[in-house]
Amino acid sequence: MTLTEPTTTPAATPAPTALVGGPALPQERRLVTAIPGPRSQELIARKSAAVAAGVGHTLPISVVAAGDGVVVDADGNSLIDLGSGIAVTGVGNSNPRVVAAVAAQLEAFTHTCFTIAPYEGYVAVAEKLNALTPGDHVKRSALFNSGAEAVENAIKIARNFTKKQAVVAFDHAYHGRTNLTMGLTAKNIPYKSGFGPFAPEIYRAPLSYPFRDGGLSGAEAAARAITQIEKQVGAENLAAIIIEPIQGEGGFIVPAQGFLPALAAWARDNDVVFIADEVQTGFARTGAWFASEHEGIVPDLVVTAKGIAGGLPLSAVTGRAEIMDSSMAGGLGGTYGGNPLATAAALATIEAYEEDGLVERAKQIGALLLGRLNALRTADPRIGDVRGRGAMVAIELVDPETGAPDAALTSKIAAYAHANGVILLTCGTYGNVIRFLPPLTISDELLVEGVGVVAEALRGAH
C-alpha cells in the first residue's frame, strides 16, 4: 500500500444529489472517487482562476454538506472530520438548534448595527459570556467578528486602561493575521513574511514547552519568562501579557503546571492586564468551558471566537468591568460586530454545549484520543510527544535519533489521511505536529476509525 492509495475502493461517480447537513447525514467514511474527484477538481480550477493565490486550502475538495463527524464533497465522498473547521464546529456542523435559531432570526431582521439600533441577542450573548468565563467578578463584554479582531481590541482596551503601551506575547504564539496580531504571532511563514512593518511595542518571552525546554518546571519556566520581561521591557511600561492557555497554531503546547498561575500572579502584582486568548481553546474544547479553568486562572480579559457560534462569524472580549468600561462611548464596536444572525447562533450553540453534555463529551474524546495515541507512541519512536486536553490533542513527530522536528513525515501522514477520507490538520512552529480537533458530536466509532487511518499512514511512511 502506498501513502496515497485509498483504503476504500472508489465506485463510479454518482449524479449530484441534494444533501442536507446535520445528524441526518450517514456517519461513515466513504470513498466514491479518488480525492479530489472530478467535481471537486472543477471547483479547485475555478478557485485558482478567481481567488487570490494567498488564500490556500488544505484539502482539494468541494464541500456540499457536513454534520456531526463527517464532511461530504460534491463527488459523494464522506470524510471523517478531525478538524472542525479549526475548532469552530464544536457542536457539529448544521447543528439543529443553530439552524433553527438562525432561520428564525433571518425571518425577523439581518442587521441594524448594534451601535446604531441595539437588539436583545447581542445583550443576551454578553450576559452569557459574563456568566461563563472564569471568575465571579463583575464583567462586561464586547462583540466582534473574528478572533484577530477581538485580540486587537483586547490590546486596545488594555492599553487604554493602563495608560501603558508595551505588550508581551510568547514563543510559538498565534494571535491572528491583522497588522497588530501578526506582530503578536511568532511564526514567520506563512503568517508574517513580507507583510511588515508590524505594530510597535510588542515583545516576546519564552514559553513553557515541556517537550523541548530541558525539563523546566512550570515555576522555573515562569521565572525565566518574568526575568526577561522585567529586564527587557519593564513592568512600568507593560500594558498586557497575552497568552493562549494551550497554544493552537504553535503546536498544541500545554505549559507545565504552575507556569500560567505564576504569570497571572506576577501580572496582578504589577498592574499588568493578563489576557487569555481562548479563541481555539474556548467553549468546551479542552473538557472545560475555558482552558484557563484547568489551573484556576482568572484572566483580566478573555478573548473568544471559533467555537462560540456554530460556524457563524462572531468573537468577543470579556473582562473585568473596570477595564472594559474604561474606553469612551464609541471607542469599541464595528459595523458587523455582534450581527443578529451570529448572536442567535451563539445563543443556540451555548445551549447545545449546556444541554447536550458537550463539556463532558470533550473529556471522553480526550481520554480516547490520548489512550490510542499513547499506544501508538509506545510502538513508534517517531512520535516524540502526545499532549493536549479534551478534544484538543496532538502528536509531535521527530527524528527518533536526534529528536529534531520531522516536518516531512508530518506532511506524508496528512497527505495519506486526506487521500483516505480523513480531514487532518497540521500545526507547530516547525511544521511537525498533527492536531486532532474533532467536533464534540463525533461518534467514538468515527474517531477510532480516523485515528486508525493515521496509524496506517505511520506504518506505511518511511
KOLBAKOL-336347 format. One record per residue (C-alpha): z, x, y; residue number from 0; residue in three letters. Coordinates in steps of 0.25 Angstrom, whole numbers, plus 5000, padded with zeros to 4 digits. Layout:
N
[[Z; X; Y]; NUM; 'Ala']
...
This chain:
462
[[5000; 5000; 5000]; 0; 'Met']
[[4996; 5006; 5014]; 1; 'Thr']
[[5004; 5003; 5026]; 2; 'Leu']
[[4995; 4993; 5031]; 3; 'Thr']
[[4992; 4985; 5019]; 4; 'Glu']
[[4997; 4971; 5019]; 5; 'Pro']
[[5006; 4967; 5008]; 6; 'Thr']
[[5001; 4953; 5009]; 7; 'Thr']
[[4987; 4950; 5004]; 8; 'Thr']
[[4978; 4945; 5016]; 9; 'Pro']
[[4971; 4932; 5014]; 10; 'Ala']
[[4959; 4926; 5021]; 11; 'Ala']
[[4961; 4924; 5036]; 12; 'Thr']
[[4965; 4909; 5038]; 13; 'Pro']
[[4960; 4900; 5048]; 14; 'Ala']
[[4968; 4898; 5061]; 15; 'Pro']
[[4980; 4889; 5059]; 16; 'Thr']
[[4989; 4882; 5069]; 17; 'Ala']
[[5002; 4889; 5067]; 18; 'Leu']
[[5016; 4884; 5072]; 19; 'Val']
[[5027; 4895; 5074]; 20; 'Gly']
[[5041; 4894; 5071]; 21; 'Gly']
[[5048; 4891; 5058]; 22; 'Pro']
[[5036; 4883; 5053]; 23; 'Ala']
[[5029; 4896; 5050]; 24; 'Leu']
[[5029; 4901; 5036]; 25; 'Pro']
[[5039; 4912; 5036]; 26; 'Gln']
[[5031; 4922; 5028]; 27; 'Glu']
[[5024; 4935; 5029]; 28; 'Arg']
[[5009; 4932; 5027]; 29; 'Arg']
[[4997; 4941; 5028]; 30; 'Leu']
[[4984; 4933; 5028]; 31; 'Val']
[[4976; 4945; 5034]; 32; 'Thr']
[[4978; 4959; 5037]; 33; 'Ala']
[[4985; 4961; 5050]; 34; 'Ile']
[[4979; 4959; 5060]; 35; 'Pro']
[[4970; 4948; 5055]; 36; 'Gly']
[[4957; 4945; 5061]; 37; 'Pro']
[[4962; 4934; 5071]; 38; 'Arg']
[[4973; 4944; 5076]; 39; 'Ser']
[[4963; 4955; 5077]; 40; 'Gln']
[[4955; 4945; 5086]; 41; 'Glu']
[[4967; 4944; 5095]; 42; 'Leu']
[[4970; 4958; 5096]; 43; 'Ile']
[[4956; 4961; 5100]; 44; 'Ala']
[[4957; 4951; 5111]; 45; 'Arg']
[[4971; 4957; 5115]; 46; 'Lys']
[[4964; 4971; 5117]; 47; 'Ser']
[[4954; 4965; 5126]; 48; 'Ala']
[[4963; 4956; 5134]; 49; 'Ala']
[[4977; 4962; 5134]; 50; 'Val']
[[4981; 4975; 5141]; 51; 'Ala']
[[4982; 4987; 5131]; 52; 'Ala']
[[4996; 4990; 5135]; 53; 'Gly']
[[5001; 4977; 5128]; 54; 'Val']
[[5001; 4981; 5114]; 55; 'Gly']
[[5005; 4974; 5101]; 56; 'His']
[[5012; 4977; 5088]; 57; 'Thr']
[[5004; 4968; 5078]; 58; 'Leu']
[[4989; 4965; 5080]; 59; 'Pro']
[[4991; 4950; 5077]; 60; 'Ile']
[[4989; 4937; 5084]; 61; 'Ser']
[[5001; 4928; 5082]; 62; 'Val']
[[4999; 4913; 5081]; 63; 'Val']
[[5013; 4909; 5076]; 64; 'Ala']
[[5027; 4914; 5074]; 65; 'Ala']
[[5040; 4909; 5069]; 66; 'Gly']
[[5053; 4914; 5063]; 67; 'Asp']
[[5050; 4926; 5055]; 68; 'Gly']
[[5034; 4926; 5056]; 69; 'Val']
[[5023; 4928; 5065]; 70; 'Val']
[[5009; 4923; 5061]; 71; 'Val']
[[4996; 4928; 5066]; 72; 'Asp']
[[4982; 4922; 5069]; 73; 'Ala']
[[4977; 4926; 5055]; 74; 'Asp']
[[4989; 4919; 5048]; 75; 'Gly']
[[4997; 4931; 5045]; 76; 'Asn']
[[5012; 4929; 5045]; 77; 'Ser']
[[5020; 4941; 5049]; 78; 'Leu']
[[5035; 4943; 5048]; 79; 'Ile']
[[5041; 4945; 5062]; 80; 'Asp']
[[5051; 4956; 5063]; 81; 'Leu']
[[5049; 4958; 5078]; 82; 'Gly']
[[5052; 4944; 5084]; 83; 'Ser']
[[5043; 4948; 5096]; 84; 'Gly']
[[5052; 4959; 5099]; 85; 'Ile']
[[5065; 4952; 5097]; 86; 'Ala']
[[5061; 4939; 5104]; 87; 'Val']
[[5059; 4928; 5094]; 88; 'Thr']
[[5073; 4929; 5088]; 89; 'Gly']
[[5074; 4914; 5086]; 90; 'Val']
[[5060; 4915; 5079]; 91; 'Gly']
[[5046; 4912; 5085]; 92; 'Asn']
[[5043; 4898; 5089]; 93; 'Ser']
[[5058; 4894; 5087]; 94; 'Asn']
[[5058; 4879; 5087]; 95; 'Pro']
[[5070; 4878; 5097]; 96; 'Arg']
[[5062; 4887; 5106]; 97; 'Val']
[[5049; 4880; 5105]; 98; 'Val']
[[5055; 4866; 5107]; 99; 'Ala']
[[5063; 4871; 5120]; 100; 'Ala']
[[5051; 4878; 5126]; 101; 'Val']
[[5042; 4866; 5123]; 102; 'Ala']
[[5052; 4856; 5130]; 103; 'Ala']
[[5053; 4865; 5142]; 104; 'Gln']
[[5037; 4867; 5142]; 105; 'Leu']
[[5037; 4852; 5144]; 106; 'Glu']
[[5047; 4852; 5155]; 107; 'Ala']
[[5042; 4864; 5164]; 108; 'Phe']
[[5038; 4878; 5162]; 109; 'Thr']
[[5042; 4885; 5175]; 110; 'His']
[[5049; 4883; 5188]; 111; 'Thr']
[[5054; 4897; 5191]; 112; 'Cys']
[[5069; 4897; 5189]; 113; 'Phe']
[[5071; 4904; 5203]; 114; 'Thr']
[[5063; 4892; 5209]; 115; 'Ile']
[[5068; 4880; 5202]; 116; 'Ala']
[[5079; 4882; 5191]; 117; 'Pro']
[[5080; 4875; 5177]; 118; 'Tyr']
[[5090; 4874; 5167]; 119; 'Glu']
[[5084; 4882; 5156]; 120; 'Gly']
[[5086; 4895; 5164]; 121; 'Tyr']
[[5100; 4892; 5167]; 122; 'Val']
[[5103; 4888; 5152]; 123; 'Ala']
[[5098; 4901; 5147]; 124; 'Val']
[[5106; 4909; 5157]; 125; 'Ala']
[[5118; 4901; 5153]; 126; 'Glu']
[[5115; 4905; 5138]; 127; 'Lys']
[[5113; 4919; 5141]; 128; 'Leu']
[[5126; 4920; 5149]; 129; 'Asn']
[[5134; 4914; 5137]; 130; 'Ala']
[[5127; 4922; 5126]; 131; 'Leu']
[[5127; 4936; 5132]; 132; 'Thr']
[[5139; 4945; 5129]; 133; 'Pro']
[[5151; 4943; 5138]; 134; 'Gly']
[[5159; 4931; 5143]; 135; 'Asp']
[[5158; 4935; 5158]; 136; 'His']
[[5151; 4926; 5168]; 137; 'Val']
[[5136; 4929; 5167]; 138; 'Lys']
[[5123; 4926; 5173]; 139; 'Arg']
[[5108; 4927; 5168]; 140; 'Ser']
[[5094; 4928; 5174]; 141; 'Ala']
[[5082; 4925; 5166]; 142; 'Leu']
[[5069; 4933; 5166]; 143; 'Phe']
[[5056; 4935; 5157]; 144; 'Asn']
[[5057; 4948; 5149]; 145; 'Ser']
[[5067; 4958; 5145]; 146; 'Gly']
[[5062; 4968; 5154]; 147; 'Ala']
[[5063; 4959; 5166]; 148; 'Glu']
[[5077; 4956; 5162]; 149; 'Ala']
[[5081; 4970; 5161]; 150; 'Val']
[[5075; 4973; 5174]; 151; 'Glu']
[[5083; 4962; 5180]; 152; 'Asn']
[[5095; 4967; 5174]; 153; 'Ala']
[[5094; 4980; 5180]; 154; 'Ile']
[[5091; 4974; 5193]; 155; 'Lys']
[[5103; 4966; 5192]; 156; 'Ile']
[[5112; 4977; 5188]; 157; 'Ala']
[[5107; 4986; 5200]; 158; 'Arg']
[[5109; 4975; 5210]; 159; 'Asn']
[[5123; 4972; 5205]; 160; 'Phe']
[[5128; 4987; 5204]; 161; 'Thr']
[[5120; 4992; 5216]; 162; 'Lys']
[[5116; 5004; 5208]; 163; 'Lys']
[[5102; 5008; 5203]; 164; 'Gln']
[[5103; 5017; 5190]; 165; 'Ala']
[[5101; 5011; 5176]; 166; 'Val']
[[5103; 5017; 5163]; 167; 'Val']
[[5095; 5014; 5151]; 168; 'Ala']
[[5095; 5021; 5137]; 169; 'Phe']
[[5087; 5029; 5128]; 170; 'Asp']
[[5077; 5021; 5120]; 171; 'His']
[[5079; 5009; 5129]; 172; 'Ala']
[[5069; 4998; 5131]; 173; 'Tyr']
[[5071; 4988; 5142]; 174; 'His']
[[5056; 4984; 5146]; 175; 'Gly']
[[5043; 4987; 5152]; 176; 'Arg']
[[5045; 4984; 5167]; 177; 'Thr']
[[5046; 4995; 5176]; 178; 'Asn']
[[5061; 4995; 5177]; 179; 'Leu']
[[5063; 4993; 5162]; 180; 'Thr']
[[5052; 5003; 5158]; 181; 'Met']
[[5062; 5013; 5165]; 182; 'Gly']
[[5073; 5008; 5156]; 183; 'Leu']
[[5065; 5009; 5144]; 184; 'Thr']
[[5065; 5022; 5137]; 185; 'Ala']
[[5053; 5023; 5128]; 186; 'Lys']
[[5040; 5028; 5135]; 187; 'Asn']
[[5029; 5024; 5127]; 188; 'Ile']
[[5025; 5013; 5127]; 189; 'Pro']
[[5034; 5007; 5138]; 190; 'Tyr']
[[5034; 5017; 5149]; 191; 'Lys']
[[5023; 5027; 5148]; 192; 'Ser']
[[5014; 5027; 5161]; 193; 'Gly']
[[5021; 5015; 5167]; 194; 'Phe']
[[5031; 5023; 5177]; 195; 'Gly']
[[5037; 5026; 5186]; 196; 'Pro']
[[5049; 5018; 5182]; 197; 'Phe']
[[5060; 5012; 5190]; 198; 'Ala']
[[5071; 5022; 5195]; 199; 'Pro']
[[5085; 5024; 5192]; 200; 'Glu']
[[5084; 5022; 5177]; 201; 'Ile']
[[5091; 5031; 5168]; 202; 'Tyr']
[[5092; 5033; 5153]; 203; 'Arg']
[[5104; 5036; 5144]; 204; 'Ala']
[[5105; 5040; 5129]; 205; 'Pro']
[[5107; 5028; 5119]; 206; 'Leu']
[[5116; 5028; 5107]; 207; 'Ser']
[[5105; 5029; 5096]; 208; 'Tyr']
[[5113; 5031; 5083]; 209; 'Pro']
[[5102; 5036; 5074]; 210; 'Phe']
[[5097; 5046; 5084]; 211; 'Arg']
[[5109; 5051; 5093]; 212; 'Asp']
[[5116; 5060; 5083]; 213; 'Gly']
[[5127; 5051; 5079]; 214; 'Gly']
[[5133; 5048; 5092]; 215; 'Leu']
[[5143; 5037; 5092]; 216; 'Ser']
[[5141; 5025; 5102]; 217; 'Gly']
[[5153; 5030; 5111]; 218; 'Ala']
[[5147; 5044; 5111]; 219; 'Glu']
[[5133; 5039; 5114]; 220; 'Ala']
[[5138; 5031; 5125]; 221; 'Ala']
[[5146; 5043; 5131]; 222; 'Ala']
[[5133; 5051; 5131]; 223; 'Arg']
[[5125; 5040; 5138]; 224; 'Ala']
[[5136; 5037; 5148]; 225; 'Ile']
[[5138; 5052; 5151]; 226; 'Thr']
[[5123; 5053; 5154]; 227; 'Gln']
[[5123; 5040; 5163]; 228; 'Ile']
[[5135; 5046; 5171]; 229; 'Glu']
[[5129; 5059; 5173]; 230; 'Lys']
[[5114; 5055; 5175]; 231; 'Gln']
[[5116; 5042; 5182]; 232; 'Val']
[[5130; 5039; 5186]; 233; 'Gly']
[[5137; 5026; 5185]; 234; 'Ala']
[[5138; 5025; 5200]; 235; 'Glu']
[[5122; 5024; 5200]; 236; 'Asn']
[[5121; 5015; 5188]; 237; 'Leu']
[[5118; 5001; 5189]; 238; 'Ala']
[[5116; 4998; 5174]; 239; 'Ala']
[[5115; 5002; 5160]; 240; 'Ile']
[[5105; 4995; 5151]; 241; 'Ile']
[[5104; 4995; 5136]; 242; 'Ile']
[[5099; 4988; 5124]; 243; 'Glu']
[[5111; 4986; 5115]; 244; 'Pro']
[[5101; 4989; 5104]; 245; 'Ile']
[[5089; 4995; 5108]; 246; 'Gln']
[[5076; 4988; 5106]; 247; 'Gly']
[[5063; 4995; 5108]; 248; 'Glu']
[[5071; 5008; 5108]; 249; 'Gly']
[[5073; 5007; 5093]; 250; 'Gly']
[[5084; 4996; 5090]; 251; 'Phe']
[[5094; 5007; 5093]; 252; 'Ile']
[[5108; 5002; 5091]; 253; 'Val']
[[5118; 5010; 5099]; 254; 'Pro']
[[5130; 5016; 5091]; 255; 'Ala']
[[5142; 5007; 5092]; 256; 'Gln']
[[5150; 5009; 5105]; 257; 'Gly']
[[5138; 5014; 5113]; 258; 'Phe']
[[5136; 5001; 5121]; 259; 'Leu']
[[5150; 4997; 5123]; 260; 'Pro']
[[5153; 5011; 5129]; 261; 'Ala']
[[5141; 5010; 5139]; 262; 'Leu']
[[5145; 4996; 5143]; 263; 'Ala']
[[5159; 5000; 5146]; 264; 'Ala']
[[5154; 5012; 5154]; 265; 'Trp']
[[5145; 5003; 5162]; 266; 'Ala']
[[5156; 4993; 5164]; 267; 'Arg']
[[5165; 5004; 5169]; 268; 'Asp']
[[5155; 5010; 5179]; 269; 'Asn']
[[5149; 4997; 5185]; 270; 'Asp']
[[5136; 4998; 5178]; 271; 'Val']
[[5129; 4986; 5173]; 272; 'Val']
[[5128; 4986; 5157]; 273; 'Phe']
[[5114; 4979; 5154]; 274; 'Ile']
[[5112; 4975; 5139]; 275; 'Ala']
[[5097; 4974; 5137]; 276; 'Asp']
[[5097; 4963; 5125]; 277; 'Glu']
[[5083; 4960; 5127]; 278; 'Val']
[[5080; 4963; 5112]; 279; 'Gln']
[[5094; 4963; 5106]; 280; 'Thr']
[[5098; 4949; 5112]; 281; 'Gly']
[[5098; 4935; 5106]; 282; 'Phe']
[[5104; 4937; 5092]; 283; 'Ala']
[[5094; 4948; 5089]; 284; 'Arg']
[[5105; 4958; 5085]; 285; 'Thr']
[[5114; 4948; 5078]; 286; 'Gly']
[[5122; 4945; 5091]; 287; 'Ala']
[[5117; 4937; 5103]; 288; 'Trp']
[[5116; 4951; 5110]; 289; 'Phe']
[[5117; 4965; 5105]; 290; 'Ala']
[[5128; 4968; 5115]; 291; 'Ser']
[[5137; 4960; 5107]; 292; 'Glu']
[[5137; 4969; 5095]; 293; 'His']
[[5147; 4979; 5102]; 294; 'Glu']
[[5153; 4969; 5112]; 295; 'Gly']
[[5145; 4974; 5124]; 296; 'Ile']
[[5145; 4964; 5136]; 297; 'Val']
[[5134; 4969; 5145]; 298; 'Pro']
[[5134; 4966; 5160]; 299; 'Asp']
[[5119; 4961; 5159]; 300; 'Leu']
[[5112; 4957; 5147]; 301; 'Val']
[[5096; 4957; 5146]; 302; 'Val']
[[5090; 4947; 5137]; 303; 'Thr']
[[5075; 4943; 5133]; 304; 'Ala']
[[5067; 4943; 5120]; 305; 'Lys']
[[5075; 4934; 5111]; 306; 'Gly']
[[5080; 4925; 5122]; 307; 'Ile']
[[5069; 4914; 5122]; 308; 'Ala']
[[5062; 4914; 5108]; 309; 'Gly']
[[5050; 4921; 5113]; 310; 'Gly']
[[5048; 4916; 5128]; 311; 'Leu']
[[5050; 4926; 5139]; 312; 'Pro']
[[5064; 4926; 5144]; 313; 'Leu']
[[5074; 4936; 5148]; 314; 'Ser']
[[5088; 4937; 5155]; 315; 'Ala']
[[5098; 4945; 5161]; 316; 'Val']
[[5112; 4940; 5159]; 317; 'Thr']
[[5125; 4947; 5164]; 318; 'Gly']
[[5138; 4947; 5172]; 319; 'Arg']
[[5137; 4936; 5183]; 320; 'Ala']
[[5141; 4946; 5194]; 321; 'Glu']
[[5130; 4955; 5190]; 322; 'Ile']
[[5119; 4945; 5188]; 323; 'Met']
[[5123; 4937; 5201]; 324; 'Asp']
[[5122; 4950; 5210]; 325; 'Ser']
[[5108; 4948; 5212]; 326; 'Ser']
[[5104; 4940; 5224]; 327; 'Met']
[[5097; 4926; 5222]; 328; 'Ala']
[[5083; 4928; 5219]; 329; 'Gly']
[[5085; 4942; 5214]; 330; 'Gly']
[[5083; 4938; 5200]; 331; 'Leu']
[[5072; 4930; 5194]; 332; 'Gly']
[[5057; 4929; 5192]; 333; 'Gly']
[[5046; 4918; 5190]; 334; 'Thr']
[[5047; 4916; 5175]; 335; 'Tyr']
[[5062; 4921; 5173]; 336; 'Gly']
[[5069; 4910; 5164]; 337; 'Gly']
[[5056; 4902; 5163]; 338; 'Asn']
[[5059; 4888; 5158]; 339; 'Pro']
[[5052; 4889; 5145]; 340; 'Leu']
[[5059; 4903; 5142]; 341; 'Ala']
[[5072; 4897; 5145]; 342; 'Thr']
[[5070; 4885; 5136]; 343; 'Ala']
[[5066; 4895; 5125]; 344; 'Ala']
[[5078; 4903; 5127]; 345; 'Ala']
[[5088; 4891; 5126]; 346; 'Leu']
[[5081; 4887; 5113]; 347; 'Ala']
[[5081; 4902; 5108]; 348; 'Thr']
[[5096; 4903; 5111]; 349; 'Ile']
[[5099; 4890; 5104]; 350; 'Glu']
[[5091; 4895; 5092]; 351; 'Ala']
[[5100; 4908; 5091]; 352; 'Tyr']
[[5112; 4900; 5092]; 353; 'Glu']
[[5109; 4888; 5083]; 354; 'Glu']
[[5101; 4895; 5073]; 355; 'Asp']
[[5111; 4907; 5070]; 356; 'Gly']
[[5102; 4918; 5074]; 357; 'Leu']
[[5112; 4928; 5078]; 358; 'Val']
[[5118; 4927; 5064]; 359; 'Glu']
[[5104; 4928; 5059]; 360; 'Arg']
[[5101; 4941; 5066]; 361; 'Ala']
[[5113; 4947; 5059]; 362; 'Lys']
[[5107; 4942; 5046]; 363; 'Gln']
[[5094; 4948; 5049]; 364; 'Ile']
[[5101; 4961; 5053]; 365; 'Gly']
[[5108; 4962; 5040]; 366; 'Ala']
[[5095; 4960; 5032]; 367; 'Leu']
[[5087; 4970; 5040]; 368; 'Leu']
[[5098; 4981; 5040]; 369; 'Leu']
[[5100; 4979; 5026]; 370; 'Gly']
[[5085; 4980; 5022]; 371; 'Arg']
[[5082; 4991; 5032]; 372; 'Leu']
[[5094; 5000; 5028]; 373; 'Asn']
[[5090; 4999; 5013]; 374; 'Ala']
[[5076; 5004; 5017]; 375; 'Leu']
[[5083; 5015; 5025]; 376; 'Arg']
[[5091; 5020; 5013]; 377; 'Thr']
[[5078; 5022; 5005]; 378; 'Ala']
[[5069; 5027; 5017]; 379; 'Asp']
[[5074; 5039; 5026]; 380; 'Pro']
[[5063; 5036; 5036]; 381; 'Arg']
[[5072; 5024; 5040]; 382; 'Ile']
[[5081; 5032; 5049]; 383; 'Gly']
[[5089; 5021; 5054]; 384; 'Asp']
[[5091; 5006; 5053]; 385; 'Val']
[[5098; 4999; 5064]; 386; 'Arg']
[[5100; 4986; 5072]; 387; 'Gly']
[[5108; 4974; 5073]; 388; 'Arg']
[[5104; 4960; 5069]; 389; 'Gly']
[[5089; 4957; 5069]; 390; 'Ala']
[[5086; 4970; 5077]; 391; 'Met']
[[5085; 4981; 5067]; 392; 'Val']
[[5077; 4993; 5066]; 393; 'Ala']
[[5073; 5005; 5057]; 394; 'Ile']
[[5071; 5019; 5063]; 395; 'Glu']
[[5060; 5027; 5055]; 396; 'Leu']
[[5061; 5042; 5055]; 397; 'Val']
[[5057; 5055; 5048]; 398; 'Asp']
[[5067; 5056; 5037]; 399; 'Pro']
[[5067; 5071; 5038]; 400; 'Glu']
[[5069; 5072; 5053]; 401; 'Thr']
[[5074; 5058; 5058]; 402; 'Gly']
[[5062; 5059; 5068]; 403; 'Ala']
[[5057; 5045; 5072]; 404; 'Pro']
[[5045; 5041; 5064]; 405; 'Asp']
[[5036; 5032; 5072]; 406; 'Ala']
[[5024; 5034; 5063]; 407; 'Ala']
[[5031; 5028; 5051]; 408; 'Leu']
[[5037; 5017; 5060]; 409; 'Thr']
[[5022; 5013; 5064]; 410; 'Ser']
[[5018; 5013; 5050]; 411; 'Lys']
[[5029; 5003; 5046]; 412; 'Ile']
[[5026; 4994; 5057]; 413; 'Ala']
[[5011; 4994; 5054]; 414; 'Ala']
[[5013; 4991; 5040]; 415; 'Tyr']
[[5023; 4979; 5043]; 416; 'Ala']
[[5013; 4974; 5053]; 417; 'His']
[[5001; 4974; 5043]; 418; 'Ala']
[[5010; 4968; 5033]; 419; 'Asn']
[[5015; 4956; 5041]; 420; 'Gly']
[[5028; 4961; 5048]; 421; 'Val']
[[5030; 4961; 5063]; 422; 'Ile']
[[5038; 4974; 5064]; 423; 'Leu']
[[5041; 4981; 5077]; 424; 'Leu']
[[5044; 4996; 5080]; 425; 'Thr']
[[5052; 5002; 5091]; 426; 'Cys']
[[5060; 5014; 5095]; 427; 'Gly']
[[5058; 5026; 5105]; 428; 'Thr']
[[5052; 5034; 5094]; 429; 'Tyr']
[[5044; 5022; 5088]; 430; 'Gly']
[[5051; 5023; 5075]; 431; 'Asn']
[[5059; 5011; 5074]; 432; 'Val']
[[5055; 4998; 5067]; 433; 'Ile']
[[5063; 4986; 5072]; 434; 'Arg']
[[5066; 4973; 5065]; 435; 'Phe']
[[5067; 4961; 5075]; 436; 'Leu']
[[5065; 4948; 5067]; 437; 'Pro']
[[5066; 4934; 5072]; 438; 'Pro']
[[5080; 4929; 5069]; 439; 'Leu']
[[5074; 4918; 5062]; 440; 'Thr']
[[5067; 4926; 5051]; 441; 'Ile']
[[5070; 4924; 5037]; 442; 'Ser']
[[5076; 4934; 5028]; 443; 'Asp']
[[5064; 4934; 5019]; 444; 'Glu']
[[5054; 4937; 5030]; 445; 'Leu']
[[5064; 4948; 5035]; 446; 'Leu']
[[5065; 4954; 5022]; 447; 'Val']
[[5050; 4954; 5020]; 448; 'Glu']
[[5048; 4960; 5033]; 449; 'Gly']
[[5057; 4972; 5030]; 450; 'Val']
[[5051; 4973; 5017]; 451; 'Gly']
[[5037; 4976; 5023]; 452; 'Val']
[[5044; 4987; 5032]; 453; 'Val']
[[5049; 4993; 5019]; 454; 'Ala']
[[5035; 4992; 5013]; 455; 'Glu']
[[5030; 5000; 5025]; 456; 'Ala']
[[5041; 5010; 5024]; 457; 'Leu']
[[5038; 5012; 5009]; 458; 'Arg']
[[5023; 5014; 5012]; 459; 'Gly']
[[5024; 5023; 5024]; 460; 'Ala']
[[5023; 5038; 5023]; 461; 'His']
